[in-house]
């Protein structure tokens, strides 16, 4: 959450002048404005990804509370321990995840 909050603060900075404390009224270079906009959009994308991961972790914690952790939400079968070690918040077994990615689940 701390990382997401820091990213949000960075993405929502006012302007290059406000952030740097520059009080001059000299117009900014268009390339600088474009770079700032790209960085802001990139940071917003990171925020969305991190928030999605946090939601998945919260859902995994809920599955632990409900004694459903480690079970595939699609087929109900066990998720292999190696998969859970790699991605502890996994919701699908490998076969169901493949089917989901192909759009057949």
Residue pairs with C-beta under 8 A, 6 or more apart in sequence:
1 54
3 50
4 47
4 50
4 51
4 54
7 43
7 46
7 47
7 50
8 47
10 43
11 40
11 43
11 44
11 47
13 19
13 40
15 28
15 36
16 22
16 28
16 32
16 33
16 36
17 23
17 24
17 28
53 89
56 89
56 91
57 88
57 89
59 89
59 91
60 69
60 88
60 89
60 91
63 69
63 71
70 78
70 79
70 81
70 84
71 77
71 78
71 79
72 78
72 79
72 91
72 92
72 93
72 96
73 91
73 92
74 92
74 93
74 96
74 99
74 100
74 105
75 93
75 95
75 96
77 93
78 93
79 90
79 92
79 93
80 93
80 94
83 90
83 93
83 94
84 90
90 97
92 100
96 105
99 105
